[in-house]
């Protein structure tokens, strides 16, 4: 199993890439790296956002390794280099978010724990952050700490194009009638990173945006388009579960939530409401950032890494 290398996006040295079997036997792609400092502080497990792929995180992998962390990352089922469930590979589809839960548990069991040093830190963006917050509510959460950027606690109104209550009812009806594999009519089915840079909702940094586009041009099989009605139903149901009044207090793992002030993909106000209701939650708001904080300008990324460093240094202080 290979990783896509470009001159502007080289594979960090020492990568070990492969496939592991998801809960239903589906082959899911992963990659892992050791730290580069000679002293391992633990392992960061990256869970990407919807439509993302391992190659998009090469810069972040290098940043983490320089900080003394080993890194493991997987392509979520249905995207990147992992198995696609539908005949049309551009359709993003799952039946229930439990599928992500089971896959993450197997990734930890089969790849991370046997090969990589603890403590384990979960690091998730958008959908990945949502998946980690589901894991954080488990009695036996595998992570000592969790860091999430732009977590998908509620899909932003700009993406739904209708009131949330209407979206919930519509997806329940259409998926319930057996049409969950359809994509909503009129939805742009291009991969998010394939749209022009001008006016994109992901990042204000042209170079990093075009770098992700270059990866998809070199390896179009990594691209993912619009989600199906079935995926949307599963997402809205899971958002409702995390949005229950008692859910944040059930999380006993320390969580750092980093929100973007200019986010139009997920709801920042919902993140700001959720964070203080966790027992061990910390919130950092980066006002100038669009949704993809780690694909933003050096200044914005620097603000993120300052928050990250302060947060993980507390692990040493508490040891």
Secondary structure as UniProt FT lines:
FT   TURN            7..8
FT   TURN            13..14
FT   STRAND          16..21
FT   TURN            23..24
FT   STRAND          27..33
FT   STRAND          43..47
FT   TURN            50..51
FT   HELIX           54..57
FT   HELIX           58..66
FT   TURN            67..68
FT   STRAND          70..74
FT   TURN            77..78
FT   TURN            80..81
FT   TURN            89..90
FT   HELIX           98..107
FT   HELIX           108..112
FT   HELIX           113..115
FT   STRAND          120..125
FT   HELIX           127..136
FT   TURN            139..140
FT   STRAND          145..149
FT   HELIX           157..160
FT   HELIX           164..174
FT   HELIX           175..179
FT   TURN            180..181
FT   TURN            185..186
FT   HELIX           192..194
FT   TURN            198..199
FT   HELIX           206..218
FT   HELIX           220..222
FT   STRAND          227..228
FT   HELIX           229..242
FT   TURN            245..246
FT   HELIX           247..250
FT   STRAND          254..260
FT   TURN            261..262
FT   HELIX           268..275
FT   TURN            276..277
FT   TURN            279..280
FT   STRAND          281..286
FT   TURN            287..288
FT   HELIX           293..295
FT   HELIX           298..318
//
